[in-house]
Amino acid sequence: MSATAGLAVGFDGIVKRFGPVEVLHGVSFDLEPGKVYGLLGENGAGKSTLMKILAGYEQPSEGLVLIDGEPAAFAGSREAEAKGIVLIHQEFNLADDLTIAGNIFLGHERRKGWLLDEDAMRSGAQTALDQVGLARAPDTPVRRLIVAEKQLVEIAKALSRKARLLIMDEPTATLTPSEAGKLFALIERMRAEGITVIYISHKLDEVERITDEVIVMRDGRFVGRAPTASLTRHAMATMMVGREIADLFPEKIAADSALPPALAVENFSVPGWASDISFTVRPGEILGFAGLVGAGRTELFEGILGLRPGSGTIRRDGKLIQLRSPRDATRHGLAYLSEDRKGKGLHIDFPLRPNLTLMALERYAKPLLDHEAEQRALEAAIGEFGIRAGSLGMRAASLSGGNQQKLALAKVLHPEPRVLILDEPTRGVDVGAKREIYFLIQKLAAQGLALIVISSELIELIGLAHRVAVMREGRLVATVEGDEMTEATMIAHATGTRHVAA
C-alpha cells in the first residue's frame, strides 16, 4: 500500500429531501485526515444517506460538502472516486458472471492501445487481493465465491481505486472472526498510511476496537462525537437511541425439559453442505446454532424446510412428517426467516400489507381478498411489533433495516407457527431494534413456541439461547449449555482447535 494523504472532509448544513420528506436536517461536522471514525446511529438515522452524498451517489438538497476546505459537488460516484472517496456498500455491487479481476477494474479498465490489458489487470487485481488477504486467483468467477470472499473483493476493489477516504458500511456482517481480524489489521495499515476511514457498524465491540473517534447521528441530525477511548459500549448505545439502554438481553426463562420435542431431526443430510445431523428443540426452548461462514447451518435448514434437496427423518410433535416445500413446512407449523432479508425475507417493492399476509392468504380469500381484514391485520402487527412506518401504504423498501426485519418477523409469525427458525435475525440491525427483537424472541418462547436461532454473533447466542449447537464443515460437532456456553468454547468447537468427543 503506497503512502498517500487522507482527505479532510466537512459537512456544512447538509439537508436532504426525498420529495416532501426531509431525512437530513442541517448536518454539520468535520473529519480530520488519517483517522478511523465510527459513524453510529439507529437504522433510519441518516448515516447511509449522508455517506452517499459524500461519495457522489446522492446530491444534497441544501448545504455544502467541503473537501480539504474547498466546496465539492460530485455529479456521480466516479467523480468522487477520482478524488479518492470510495464507498463500499452494505449490499454487494459485484457482477457474478465476471472474474475477480473483471470486477475490480469494471469501469476502470486498463488498456493497451485499443485492447484491454488483461495482464496488467490481473497483476493489479492480485496486488489488491494480497492486501486484503484473499487467497483466490484473479481469474476466478465471482459467482464461485462465498459471501465472505465477495466482501473482501469489494474491499480490494476500493483499494485498487487509490482510496484516500474509504467508507465501510457493515463490512463484517458476513465475515468470520478470523476474516474480521484480517480486515481490522488492514484498517490499521490504512490508518498508518494516512487514509481516512469511516466505519459504519452496529457491532459496538468492533467500533470500540478499531476507531479513534465516534460520531453519532439520530433522526437525521448530528447529535455528538467523542474519542472512542472515552466511551463504553453502553454509553455509545445510549447516545444512539437518546435514552438509557437497560439490559440488552431479557432474563432467560427455563424451558420445561419434561416436554417432548416440538421438532426432532435425525440423521439429516444436505448434499455438499451437511452430513448426518441430529437435534431436538422443545416448546419454550431457544436452541442456538453457531459455526463459521460455510459451516452449513443455513443450508441445513433450507434442506429441512424443502428449499433444497435433503434427506433424513423429521418429526413434529412426535409425528413423522415430510417437507418438500415451504408450503409443507407452513402446513406443519414450521416457519423460517431467511438471513437474506431483502432477497428472500420480503418483497421489498411491495407495500407493507401484502408482505404481511402473503403466507396466510387463505385466511383472507373468501374467495376474493378481504383487503379491509388485511389492513386491520397490518395495523395490529405495526402495534405489536413496533414497526415504525411513515404510512401504511408505503413500500417495504422504504422502511429502515430494523423495521424491515420486524415486518419480516411479523410475516413469518402471521400463519401462527409452533416452530420458528430465525437465520441471523439481527444482522444489520441497530442496538435499539436488536433489543426489541431479543425481547420478542423471549416472549415467543414464553408463549410455548420452539425457536431455533442461527447467528454469527456468539454473544447473541449466549444471551438468548438455552443450548447452542455448533457446526463445523457440515457436521454438528458439539452442543453446549450452562457454563460451557462461552465464546472461547464455541470458537474452539467451530474451528476444531480442540478435541471434540464423539
N, C-alpha and C positions, 0 to 999 in steps of 0.2 A: 504494500500500500504506500504509494508515494506521498511525501509530505504535501499538505495543502493548507489552506486557511479557511476556517469556518466562516459562516456568514453571521453578521449582526442583523437581527430582524426586529422590527417594531410594528405593532398593530395600533393604529390611531383612530379610535371611534368607529370600529367596524360594525356596520349594520347589514344584516342580510334578510331580505324578504322573499318568500315564495308566494307570489300572488298577494293576497291581503294578510298573510300570516308572517309575522316577524319572528325569526328564530334566533337572531343575534342582535343584542341591544347595546350598541356602543362599546364594544370590547376594546380595551387598550392595555397593552403590556409589552415589555421588551424582552428580547433574548440575546444574551451575550454569545459570541462565537466560542466554539470549542468546549461547550458544556453539554451534559446529558440532562435533559429536562423530562420529568414525569408530568404528563398532562392528564389530570384526573377530572372525573365528573360522572354523574349518573348517565345512563342511556338517555339521550334527548337533551343533554346539557349544552350541545353545540360544538363539542370538540372536533368531530369529523368535518362538520361544515366549515369551521374556521380553517382547518388544515387544508381542505380542498380549495379554499380561497388562496391560501399561501402557495399551493402547488399548481395553481392555474386552472383547476377544474371548474371553479365557480368564480363569479365576479361579485365583489361587494356592492350592495345597494347604496351604501354611503361609507365614508371613511377611507383611510389610506393604509396600504402595506408599505413599509419602509425597508429597503434592503441596503445595508451599510450606510444608513442615513438618508438615502435618496428614495423618493416615491417610485414604486414599481407597479405596473399594471400588466399582467400577463394575459394575452388573448387565448392561451391554451397551455396544456401541461408541457408541450415541447419548449415553449419559451421559458417556462420556469426551470426545466431541466437544463437548458442552455446556461442558466445562471447557477446551476449546481444544486437546485432544490428538487428532491425526488421523494415521492410518496409511495410507500409500499402499502397497498390496500389490504384491508382485512379479508376481503373476498379476492381470490386469486385472479390475476389478469394474464393468464397464460393460454397459448394456443396448443391444445393437446396433440394435434397432428404434426407440429413442428418439433425439431430436435431441441435439446437444451441450448445449443449454440444459436439456433434459429430464433428462439425466444429471447435470448439475451440481447441479440442485435436487431430484433424486429423493429423496423422504423429507423434504425441507425446502422444500416448495413455498410460494411466496408467493401470498397470496390477496387478493382484493378482494371483501369480503363472502363470499358462498358460492362465488364463482367464482375460478378460477385467474387470477392477474395475469400474463398471458403477456408483456406489455410489460416489466414490472419484471424478470421472469426473463431475458428476452432481454438487457436492459440490464446486469443483474448478470453474466450469462454473458460478455458482450462485455468487460466490465471485467476479468474473470478471464483471458480469452483474451489480452487485451492484455498482462497481467502476465507471462504465460509465452511470449509472442511467437508464438502460433499464429494464422496468418492464415486463419482459417476462419470462416464465418458461423455464429452460434449456432443457426440453423435446420437446419444440415447434419446428416443422419442419421449416427450413429456408424458404421454399417456401411460407409459410404463412405470412412472414414479408413484410412490406412495405420497400421501398428503404432506407428511413432514418434509420429504425431499422437495416437493413443489414449493414449500415455504422458503427453503434455502435457495432455490433457483430464483425466486423473487428478490431475495436479498442480493444474490450475486449479480442479477440484472441491474439493480440500483447502483452497486459499487462500480460496475463497468461504465456507468454514465458519469463518472468522476464527481460523485455527490460531495457537496460542501455542507449541505444541510439535509439530513435524512430523517424522514418521518416514518415511524413504525407503528402501525395500528394493530394491536393484539398479536404481536409476532410469534408468541409461544403457544398460541391456542392449540396448535396441532403438534407441538414438539414434545419429545420425551425429556425427562430431566437431564439426561446426558447431552442431548442436542441443544437444549436451552442453555446449558453450561457453556457450550461452544459459542453460542450466539453472544452470551454475556462477555466472553473473552474477546470476541470480535468488536463489540461495542467499546470495550476498554482500549483496544488498539486504535479505533477511530477517534476516540477522545484524545489519545496521545498524539494523533496526527493533526489535531485541531478541528476535526469535523464536528459540527453541531448535530446533536441527535435529539429528536422529540419522540418520546416513548409513551404511547397511549396504551394503558393496560388497566384491567380491573384486578390484576393479581398484585396486591399491595406488597407482598413479600419480595417480588421482583423489583418493584419501584424502590423499595427500601434498599435493596441490594446494589442497584446499578446507577441510580440517578444522583445528580448533585443538588437539584432543586426541584420542588414540587410546585406546580401551578394548578389551581383548582377553578373549574367553571361550574356554574349551576344555573339552570333555566336560561341559558343563552347569555349569561353575564360572567365576567371575570370577578371572582369573589376573594381571591387571596393567593399568596405564594409564601414559601418558607424554605430554608435549607432542609434537605431531606434528613440530615443528621439530627435536626431539632424536633422531628416529629415521630411519634409512634404510629403504628398502623391504625390503631384506634382513633388517633387524632386525625389522620388522613380521611378515614371513613366519615368521621363527624363533620369535617369540612365539606365533604362531597354532598352529604344529604342535608346539611344545615340544621341538624338536631343531634342530640346524643344518641349513639347507637348502643342498644342493650346487647346482651349476649347474642352472637351470630347464630348459634345453633339452639334449637329447643331442647329441653330436657328429654332424655330418652325414656320412653315408656316400654317396660319389658313386655316382650311378646309371650304368649301362652305356649310353652313348649309341649304341653299335653295335646294341643290341637293337631289333627292330621294335616299334612301338607296341602296347601291350596294348589300348588304346582309341583310335580315331581318329574324330572327329566333324567333318563337313564341311557347311558352309552350312546350319546348323540354325537354325530359327526357331520361336518360340512366339508366336502372335498376341497383340499388345498388350504383350509383355514382352521378347522377344529377337529379334534380326534377324541372320541370315547369320553365325552363329558357327562358327568352325572352331578345333580344337585337337587335340593328341595328348598322351598320357601313356604312358610306358614302364614295364615291370616294374621294381620297385625305386625308382621315382621318386615324389616327393611334389610335386604341382602345386597351388599355391595359387590361389584365386580371390578377388580383392579388389574393392571397389566400395562406393558409398554405399547406404544403405537405399533400395530402389526401383530399383536398377540392373538387376535382372532375373536375378541369379545363381541364387537358389533356383528361380525359375520356369523357367529354362533347364533345370536338371537334372531338375525334375519333368516337363518335356516329354520330355527324352531317355529317361527311365525309364518313360514311358507313364502318368504320373499326371495329365497334362493334354495337350490337343491340341498337336502339334508336327510339324514336317516337316524332313527333311534326311537326310543319309547317316551311318550309324553302322557302324563296322567293329570287330569284336572279334577280335584276333589276325589281322587282315587279311581276315577273312571278313565279308561284308555281312550284317547282322542287322536285324530289325525288332522293336521293343519296343512292344507295345500295352498292356502291363500290368506291374506289379511282378513278377508270376509269370514273365512272359517274361524280365525282367531277371535274376531269380534263376537261371532255367534257363541263361542265357548267362553266368553267372558275375559278375554285377554286383550290388552291394548298396548301399543308401542309408540313412544315418542322418539322420533329419529334424531340423531345428532345433527343432521343436516336440516336445520330449521327452515331455511328458505327453499331448499331444493325438494325436500320430502315431507317436511312437517306441515307446511302451509302452502296454499295457493296465494302467493303474495300479491298478485294482480287482481284477486277477487276482493269484494267487500268483506267486512267482518262477519256478517250474518251467514253466508253460505260456508265460510270457513268453519264456523262453529258447528253447524248442523249437518255437514256433509256425511259424517259417519253414522248418522241416525235419521236418515231421510224418511225411512218407513214410518217414523213417528209423526211426521208432518205431511205425508202424502195421503190424501183421503178422497179420491186418488190424486187430486191436484194439490200442489204445495200450499200449505196454510201459512202465508207469509206473516200474518199477524202473530201466530203462535211462535214462529221463528224469531220474530222481533222481541217478543216477551222473553224468550229463552236467552237472547243476546243481552237484553237489559239485565237479566238475573245474573248471567255469567260475568258481566262487567263489574257488578257489585261484589259478587262472591270472590272473584279472583283479583280484584283491584286493578283491572285493566284501565290504563289512562288513555282515553281516545278523544281526539278533538271533536269528532262527530260519529254517530252510529253508522253513517253511510260511507265513511272513509274506507280506502283500500288498506289491506293488511300491510302493504309495503310502506305505508306512511307512519306506522307505529314504530316506536323505538325498539331496540333489540330486546330489552327486558319485557316490554309489553307484547311483542310478538311471541315470546316464549310463554307468557301467561295465556295468550289466546290459544297457542298450540296445546298447552296443558288442558285448557277448558275443552278443546275439541276432542282430545282422546278420552277425556273423562265423561263426555256427554252421553255415550252409549251405556254408562254405568258399569264398567268392567269390575271384576273382582281381583284380577291380577294386572298390575301396571308395571311396564318396563320403561324406564327413563334412561335414554342414552345421552350422556353429557348434558344434563338438564340446565346447568347454569353457565355453559360456555358463552363467552362474550356478553355476560350479564353483569351489571354493576352491583356493588355491595348491598345497596338497599333492596334491590329486586331479588338478589340471592337469598337474603334473609327471609323475605316473604315466601319464596319458593321452598326453602327449607322447612318453614313452619307449616306450609301447605302439605308437604310430603308427610310430616309427622302427624298432621291432622287426619290425612287419609289412612295412615297406618292405624291410628286410634279408632277409626271407623270400621276397621277389620279388613281393609284391603291388604293384599300381599304385594310388596313392592320390591322391584329389582332396580338398583341404581348403578349404571355403568359410568365411571368417572375417572379422568386422568388426574384429578386433584385429590391426593391422598388425604389431606386434611378434611376435605368434604366427606369422604367415606368414613373417616374416623369419627367425625362429628355427628353423622346421621345414622350409620348402619349398625345393626346388631351383630352381624357377621360379615366378613369380606372374603370372597373367593378370588384367588389370584391366578391369572393365566399367564403362561409363557409358551411362546411358539406353538400355539394351538392346543395346548393341554392345560387342564386345571391342575396346578401343582400344589396348592395349599388352600385351606380355608381357616382363617384366623378369627378369633374373637377374644373379648376380655382384654387382659393385659398384653396379649400378643398382637393386638391391633395397633401397631406403631408404624410410622413411616419407614424406619430402618428395617423392620422385619418384612414389610410388604415389598420394599425395593429389593431386598435380598432374594426373596422368592421370585420376583418378577424378572430379575437379571440372572438368576442362577448362580449367585456368588456364594451360596452356602448349600450344603447338602440338604435336600428335602426328602424326608422319609416317605417311602411308598405307602 
